[in-house]
Amino acid sequence: MALPPDSFDFSGFRTEGARDFARYWLSLPRVEEGLPSQRDFDPVEIRHLLHHVILHDVTVENQSLLRIVGSALVERFGFNPTGRDYGTLVNPDRRDAAIGALFTAAYHPCGMHVVLEWRYQNGQRQMAEALGFPLIRRDGKGRLLMFVDISLETTGYEKAHGQDVRALGVSERQMIDIGSGVPE
């Protein structure tokens, strides 16, 4: 059984892509703890968002392996971080909070809506909306978090090709009740 989309509040999402992603996730059948399985997730259904997708594997404690990183995000990072631990990509002073938030969303479980600030070596600043929901791994052993991460605005200098991210920070974070409440 899927969650009824009419009981879900889409008003806080800034992009149509986030709303589309939420509608799709809500339409998936639930298999365990009110969550859909990776098995039921069909990327073709959100093909217009795939270049904005990032898939976190949060099976190993205190680690978030990036299993899939869409092309828009690879461009924003300035390199392809697929296979890396997300914690190595965020500011060291917020690594524990970032990984903790991912694990909370995956295992509480709840959704997560974040406004991110990407800062680059050349002075550019880019804001992005990220919306993520948990999935049960295909093998049933652990959790994944699937996000869409869509640019909102860019300020500063023109981004040079291959320019590395200097800092990745959170401007806003909100946990979303998907049936189990939200953590305190």
Sequence and secondary structure as in RCSB ss.txt:
>XXXX:A:sequence
MALPPDSFDFSGFRTEGARDFARYWLSLPRVEEGLPSQRDFDPVEIRHLLHHVILHDVTVENQSLLRIVGSALVE
RFGFNPTGRDYGTLVNPDRRDAAIGALFTAAYHPCGMHVVLEWRYQNGQRQMAEALGFPLIRRDGKGRLLMFVDI
SLETTGYEKAHGQDVRALGVSERQMIDIGSGVPE
>XXXX:A:secstr
    GGGS  TT  SHHHHHHHHHHHHS   BTTB BGGG  GGGGGGGGGGEEEEE  STT  EEEEE HHHHH
HHTS  TTSBGGGTS GGGHHHHHHHHHHHHHTT EEEEEEEEEETTS EEEEEEEEEEEE TTSSSEEEEEEEE
EEEEESS   TT  EEEEEEEEEEEE SSS    
